[in-house]
């Protein structure tokens, strides 16, 4: 990866300026950097630099009223090693990022985390891996620091929303430790394309990559038997003349010890599964639904459901704007609830999110957002909350 970074600097000094579209018509704010981007691409190096900033405010309910801000600068560098080094079928990625600001989930008390860019302020590496593809890319194996949420249990329409659950599902994130933004984990992933429409893939990672605080660089590796390993397997099928729909089925297992809420004793392993369905309902209208479960005797969230509808170009003269309506339901497991001193209060958390992405041009968008949280934290002890936000996305 050091060679890739040095190549960026070398080409930036050698590339000659080239004519490109005007500032407001560019794909990115910086354009092709005077020919640097296309020159790097010829050498197999491509990169994106994206900024997301938001202000969110709890205007009623929750634990307290408050306003917070989150910032993310995300730099993803991909290298085609066939072009760069003559390594046939090889590719690599390194994904440094800068996180800043302070969200308000701890003041709302929600389980599901209101923002998918919130994190401990830091400069870190999210992913850093090498990949080898074989048999005309029908098979690939990837190893290094991986983020499973980038490929597994994934919904494309869910990328529109603020709430983190539309990225990393609640039936995984609240029950066990797995590699999810902004902390990846050492592991390996294999994928087989059985046809153009059908694939199977599996990933194995260390069981505990550490919290953002303990793994500040994102590169911490600590393999100990007590932390176990995390395994996730998924089969997917796309259907329709232009891949208008997708169905995914997955199973996961974590080998560490978890508390059995029925007995109060440790239990080896936690298992669960999920189904994801996406479909283009009509022209410019996409829907998605994801349902997952985890063993109730060792899980706080025994059932998680999220889904929604995205409508593109709803308003006249705004063909690229997107309206999103999303719902999340996180069911508190019966065994977990009964183990709490205030058992009758524990039930579920539900979120309604309304969001509208205003596409100003190819590199700039604004996105107002509303989230209404029923039973924050999964308990009737906390008042229902209303959270408003505004987000800006810039592509450099």
Secondary structure by P-SEA (a helix, b strand, c coil): caaaaaaaaaaaacccbbbbccccccccccccccaaaaaaaaacbbbbbbbbbbcccccccccccccbbbbbbbbbbbbccccccccccccbbbbbbcccccccccccccccccccccccbbbbbcccbbbbbcccccbbbbbcccccccccccccccccccccccccccccccccccccccbbbbbbbbbbcccccccccccccccccccccccccccbbbbbccbbbbbbbbbbbbbcccccbbbbbbbbbbcccccccccccccccccccbbbbbbcccccbbbbccccccccccccccbbbbcbbbbcccccccccbbbbbbbbbbbccaaaaaaccccccccbbbbbbbbbbbbcccccbbbbbbbbbccccccccccbbbbbbbbbbbcc
